Amino acid sequence: MKRRLPAVLAASLALGLAACSSPTDAETSATATGAPGSSAPAEGGDITMWVAGGDTPEALRQYLVDTFAEENPGSTLTIEEQAWPDLVSKLTTALPDAANTPDVVELGNTQTPTFATVGAFLDLTDMYDELGGDNLLQSFVDVGTVDGQIYAVPYYFGSRYVFYRPDIWADNGVEVPTTLAEFTEATEALTTDDMSGFAMGGQDWRNGISWVFANGGELATVDGTTWTSTLSDPNTIKGLEMWQEVVMGASNLPTTERDVAYWDFLNDGADGAAPDAATIMAPGWARWSIGDLTTNDDGDEVRDGMADASKYDIFALPGVDGGVAPVFAGGSNLAISAASQQPELSKALLRIIFSEEYQRMLGENGLGPANSMYTDSLGDDKFATTMIETAEASKLTPAAPGWAAIEGAFVYEELFQKIAEGGDVAALAAEYDETLTPMLNG
């Protein structure tokens, strides 16, 4: 069955960029620097940075604003937060508009290839070494690279691992699994009418594709510049079927759920009531939303970050034959809009972000720093070691030019919901291969 899909976002962005009147090189230089040929940022310039979601803590945002003002007298930085679900459509509209474009943007690593391919970002190749060079996360650099030129660089990385309630597991005589099949058996054994053994929304492909990768499957392959969806590959089907089994057998969440705050399910309910789930899978920074309530120095109630190790704990999702499963890597990239009227000031902001001080601040706040020289800032506890271990084994989605359009059309959400509802995986794979292959190529 063929479906009519929304217009490809990459195409509309490309048209917008082509239609937008761009300044000449000389005009850009004069606008950005105040004098042709000068490399110093103009005095009194203002730039805007878009951050995606709430992952960048307020203290880090304020540091960027203050440091930018100190290092660029007379200039100001404004940081605006954009919701993840709306990000692709907002970038598609705003990036080509020189009068309203954000200067520096954060976007997901999966969304980067589409915008980089159509010329939405400034070429940062000449800054690569200055920002960290080969110490930067190379998989994130790769998705921002087109024809050997770098248009987006890593911001932070995260990785998914398993958070669980060892008290509940122990009470039920269930041990931490060493293989992916054992994980299914364990979480199914913990499931009751009132509690998910493993909470997973039916549309949650970002977690779900880890089962594909663990079985040696791929979402797509490329031959030269032509991409092909590979859902029908036997290994991919095997992974999707394993995911279907655990979701149908261990999760009580609706099949329509996708952007779920899983950490809430792991915490005790009101008056110490049992939690809604015994196990979840989430990025490492979910830790700070898990744990018992405590009061901070300001008198606010906050979670204790899983301080009680007998009640809350973690482990890496196991692979099919043991070891660590290659989970889908989380994290973001940064880019400068090609339509920015302040490219030099925008580059000045990147220099602050990639400074040792800010990179270490990311790590201290549970966000994997883009520069591998500073990963020790994550610490050496189990959260840091598990995050690094799972990140090293992680994989990204295909760096195809049409990937942002696929995300914007929620194609994988629709597919995974049908799988979670018990659909025939092989038949669905064949149907969606037909839909996805042309979309992958933009």
C-alpha positions in Angstrom: 0.0 0.0 0.0 1.4 3.4 -1.0 0.7 6.4 1.2 0.6 10.1 0.5 3.2 11.8 2.6 3.9 15.4 3.5 6.1 17.4 1.2 9.8 16.7 1.7 11.1 19.3 4.1 14.5 19.3 2.5 13.1 20.3 -0.8 11.1 23.2 0.7 14.2 24.4 2.6 16.3 24.2 -0.6 13.8 26.4 -2.4 13.8 28.8 0.4 17.5 29.1 0.4 17.5 29.6 -3.4 14.8 32.3 -3.2 16.4 34.2 -0.3 18.4 37.1 -1.5 21.9 36.6 -0.1 24.6 39.3 0.4 27.7 39.2 -1.7 30.9 38.1 -0.1 32.0 41.7 0.4 28.7 42.7 1.9 28.9 39.7 4.3 32.4 40.6 5.4 31.4 44.2 6.0 28.3 43.3 7.9 30.1 40.7 10.1 33.3 42.5 10.8 32.7 46.2 10.3 35.5 46.4 7.7 36.2 44.3 4.7 39.1 41.9 5.3 38.9 42.3 9.1 38.7 39.1 11.2 37.5 40.8 14.4 33.8 40.6 15.2 31.8 43.9 14.8 31.2 45.9 18.0 27.6 46.0 19.0 26.5 42.9 17.1 23.7 40.7 18.4 23.3 37.0 17.8 20.7 34.4 18.6 21.3 30.8 19.5 18.6 28.1 19.4 18.9 25.3 21.8 16.8 22.2 21.4 14.7 21.1 24.4 15.8 21.5 28.0 19.0 19.4 27.9 21.3 22.5 28.2 21.0 23.5 31.9 20.2 27.1 32.7 23.6 27.6 34.4 25.4 26.7 31.2 23.2 29.0 29.1 23.9 31.9 31.5 27.6 31.1 31.2 27.5 31.4 27.5 25.6 34.7 27.6 27.9 36.2 30.2 31.1 35.0 28.6 30.1 36.0 25.1 29.4 39.6 26.4 32.7 39.7 28.2 34.7 38.5 25.2 32.7 40.6 22.7 32.2 44.1 24.2 29.0 45.7 23.0 27.6 42.5 21.7 24.8 40.3 23.1 23.8 36.7 22.9 20.2 35.7 23.2 19.4 32.0 23.7 16.0 30.7 22.7 14.7 27.2 23.5 12.9 25.3 20.8 10.8 22.1 21.4 12.2 19.0 19.8 9.0 18.0 18.0 8.8 21.4 16.3 12.5 21.8 15.5 12.6 20.6 11.9 9.7 22.6 10.7 10.9 25.7 12.5 14.4 25.4 11.1 12.9 24.8 7.6 11.1 28.1 7.9 13.7 30.2 9.7 17.0 29.3 8.3 16.6 30.8 4.8 15.2 34.1 6.2 18.2 36.3 6.7 16.1 38.8 8.7 14.9 36.2 11.2 17.3 33.3 11.1 18.9 32.1 14.3 22.7 32.5 14.0 23.8 29.4 15.8 21.5 26.3 16.0 21.5 23.1 18.0 19.9 20.2 16.1 19.8 16.4 16.5 22.5 14.4 14.9 19.8 12.6 12.9 18.5 15.8 11.5 21.9 17.3 10.5 22.5 15.6 7.1 19.4 17.1 5.5 20.2 20.7 6.4 23.9 20.3 5.7 23.2 18.8 2.3 21.0 21.7 1.0 23.4 24.4 2.0 21.6 25.7 5.1 24.8 26.0 7.2 28.0 27.9 7.0 31.2 26.0 6.1 33.2 25.4 9.3 36.0 23.4 7.8 38.5 26.2 8.5 37.6 26.0 12.2 37.7 22.2 12.6 41.2 22.0 14.1 40.6 25.1 16.3 37.4 23.5 17.8 39.0 20.2 18.6 39.9 18.5 15.3 40.2 14.7 15.4 39.4 14.8 19.2 35.8 15.6 18.3 33.2 12.8 18.0 33.8 11.6 14.5 30.4 10.0 13.9 28.8 13.4 14.7 31.3 15.2 12.5 30.5 12.7 9.7 26.8 13.5 9.6 27.6 17.2 9.3 30.1 16.7 6.4 29.2 17.0 2.7 31.8 16.5 -0.1 34.6 16.8 2.4 33.4 20.1 3.9 32.3 20.4 7.5 29.0 22.2 8.1 28.1 21.0 11.6 30.1 19.9 14.6 29.2 17.9 17.7 27.7 19.6 20.7 27.2 16.8 23.3 26.7 13.1 23.2 24.5 10.8 25.3 23.9 7.2 25.3 21.0 5.0 26.3 21.2 2.4 29.0 18.9 0.6 31.3 17.6 2.1 34.6 15.9 -0.4 36.9 14.5 -1.0 40.4 16.8 -3.7 41.9 14.5 -3.9 45.0 11.6 -5.0 42.8 13.8 -7.3 40.7 15.2 -9.0 43.8 11.7 -9.4 45.4 10.7 -11.3 42.2 13.9 -13.4 42.1 14.9 -11.8 38.8 18.6 -11.3 38.0 20.3 -8.8 35.7 20.4 -10.3 32.2 23.5 -11.0 30.2 21.9 -11.4 26.8 19.1 -9.5 25.0 16.8 -12.6 25.1 17.3 -12.8 28.8 16.3 -9.2 29.1 13.0 -10.0 27.5 12.5 -12.9 29.8 13.3 -10.9 32.9 11.1 -7.9 32.1 8.2 -10.1 31.1 8.4 -11.9 34.4 8.2 -8.6 36.2 5.1 -7.3 34.4 1.8 -7.1 36.2 -1.5 -5.4 35.4 -0.4 -2.3 37.3 3.3 -2.3 36.5 5.3 -2.6 33.3 8.3 -4.9 33.5 9.8 -2.6 30.9 8.1 0.7 30.0 8.3 1.4 26.3 6.0 3.5 24.1 4.8 1.8 20.9 6.1 4.6 18.7 9.5 4.9 20.3 11.7 3.9 17.4 14.7 5.8 18.8 15.0 3.2 21.6 13.6 0.4 19.5 16.2 0.5 16.8 18.8 -0.6 19.3 17.3 -4.1 18.9 17.9 -3.8 15.1 21.5 -2.8 15.6 22.1 -5.5 18.2 21.0 -8.1 15.7 23.4 -6.8 13.0 20.6 -5.1 11.1 20.6 -1.7 9.4 17.9 0.8 8.6 19.4 1.8 5.2 22.5 1.3 3.1 24.2 3.6 0.5 25.7 2.8 -2.9 27.6 5.8 -4.0 25.0 8.5 -3.3 21.9 6.4 -3.6 20.2 5.2 -0.4 18.0 2.2 0.0 15.8 1.3 3.0 16.8 -2.2 4.4 14.0 -3.0 6.8 13.5 -6.3 4.9 17.0 -7.4 5.6 16.8 -10.7 7.7 18.9 -9.2 10.5 16.7 -6.1 10.6 13.5 -8.2 10.7 15.0 -10.3 13.5 15.7 -7.2 15.6 12.2 -5.8 15.0 10.7 -9.1 16.0 12.7 -9.2 19.2 11.6 -5.6 20.0 8.0 -6.5 19.2 8.2 -9.4 21.7 9.5 -7.3 24.6 7.1 -4.4 24.0 4.0 -6.6 23.7 5.1 -8.8 26.6 6.5 -6.3 29.1 5.1 -2.8 28.5 1.7 -1.5 29.5 2.1 1.8 27.7 -0.1 2.7 24.8 1.2 1.9 21.4 0.6 5.6 20.5 3.2 6.8 23.0 6.6 8.1 21.7 8.1 11.0 23.6 7.7 9.5 27.1 9.3 10.7 30.3 10.1 7.2 31.3 12.0 8.3 34.4 8.7 9.3 36.0 7.5 5.6 35.8 10.5 4.4 37.8 9.9 6.7 40.8 7.6 5.7 43.6 4.0 7.0 43.3 2.2 9.2 45.8 2.6 8.1 49.5 5.2 5.5 48.5 2.9 3.7 46.1 4.6 1.2 43.8 6.1 2.6 40.6 4.5 2.3 37.2 7.6 0.4 35.8 10.4 -1.8 37.1 12.7 -1.0 34.2 13.2 1.8 31.6 15.7 2.7 28.9 16.7 6.4 28.7 19.7 8.7 28.0 22.2 9.0 30.9 21.0 12.4 32.0 17.7 10.9 33.0 19.5 10.1 36.2 18.7 13.5 37.6 15.0 12.9 37.3 15.1 9.6 39.1 15.3 8.9 42.8 13.7 9.9 46.1 12.6 13.4 46.7 14.8 15.6 48.8 15.0 19.4 49.5 17.9 21.4 48.1 19.6 24.5 49.6 16.9 26.7 48.0 14.1 24.8 49.6 13.0 23.2 46.4 12.0 19.5 46.1 14.3 17.6 43.7 15.2 14.0 43.0 18.3 12.7 44.6 19.8 11.4 41.4 19.5 7.7 42.4 21.5 8.1 45.5 20.0 5.0 47.0 21.8 2.2 45.1 19.7 -0.5 46.7 16.5 1.0 45.2 17.7 2.4 41.8 20.5 1.1 39.6 21.6 0.8 36.0 23.2 -1.6 33.5 24.0 -1.5 29.8 21.5 -3.1 27.5 23.1 -6.5 26.7 23.8 -7.7 23.2 22.4 -10.8 21.5 25.4 -12.9 22.6 26.3 -10.9 25.6 28.5 -7.8 26.0 27.0 -4.4 25.2 24.3 -3.8 22.6 25.0 -1.1 20.0 22.3 1.4 21.2 21.2 4.4 19.2 23.4 7.3 20.1 21.8 10.4 21.5 23.1 13.9 21.2 23.2 17.1 19.2 25.2 19.0 16.6 25.9 22.8 16.3 25.9 24.8 13.1 25.9 28.4 12.0 23.1 29.5 9.6 24.4 30.3 6.1 22.0 33.3 6.2 23.5 34.7 9.5 24.4 38.4 9.3 26.9 37.9 12.1 29.0 34.9 11.0 32.2 36.1 12.9 30.3 36.6 16.1 28.7 33.2 15.6 32.1 31.7 15.3 33.2 33.5 18.4 30.4 31.7 20.3 31.6 28.4 19.0 35.0 29.1 20.3 33.5 29.6 23.8 31.4 26.4 23.5 34.5 24.4 22.5 36.7 25.9 25.2 38.0 23.5 27.8 36.0 25.2 30.5 32.6 24.8 28.8 33.4 21.3 27.6 34.1 20.3 31.2 30.9 22.0 32.3 29.0 19.8 29.9 30.5 16.7 31.4 29.9 17.9 35.0 26.2 18.2 34.1 26.0 14.7 32.7 26.3 15.6 29.0 29.1 13.9 27.1 31.5 16.6 25.9 32.1 16.8 22.2 35.9 16.8 22.7 37.1 13.4 23.9 40.0 15.0 25.8 37.4 16.1 28.4 35.3 13.0 28.9 37.0 12.6 32.3 34.7 15.5 33.4 31.9 13.0 33.4 33.5 11.4 36.5 34.4 7.8 37.2 31.3 6.5 38.8 29.0 3.8 37.3 27.0 6.4 35.5 30.1 7.8 33.7 31.6 4.4 32.9 28.3 3.0 31.6 27.6 6.1 29.5 31.1 6.0 27.9 30.9 2.2 27.4 27.5 2.4 25.7 28.5 5.4 23.7 31.5 3.6 22.3 29.3 0.8 21.1 26.5 3.1 19.8 25.4 3.8 16.3 23.7 6.6 14.4 20.8 6.7 12.0 21.7 6.9 8.3 23.3 10.1 7.2 20.9 10.4 4.3 19.9 13.7 2.8 16.2 13.0 3.4 16.4 11.9 7.0 15.0 15.1 8.5 12.0 14.8 6.2 11.4 11.2 7.4 11.5 12.4 11.0 9.3 15.3 10.2 6.7 13.0 8.6 6.8 10.6 11.7 7.2 7.6 9.3 9.1 5.4 11.8 6.7 6.3 14.6 3.9 4.9 12.4 5.8 1.8 11.5 6.8 1.0 15.1 3.3 1.5 16.4 2.0 -1.1 13.9 4.7 -3.5 15.0 3.9 -2.9 18.7 0.2 -3.7 17.9 1.3 -7.1 16.7 1.5 -6.5 12.9 3.4 -8.8 10.6 6.9 -7.5 10.7 8.1 -8.9 7.4 5.0 -7.5 5.6 5.4 -4.1 7.2 9.1 -4.0 6.4 8.4 -4.5 2.7 5.7 -1.9 2.7 7.8 0.7 4.5 10.9 0.0 2.4 8.9 1.1 -0.6 7.9 4.3 1.2 11.3 5.2 2.8 13.7 4.6 -0.1 12.6 7.6 -2.1 12.4 9.7 1.0 15.9 8.8 2.1 17.2 10.4 -1.2 15.5 13.7 -0.6 
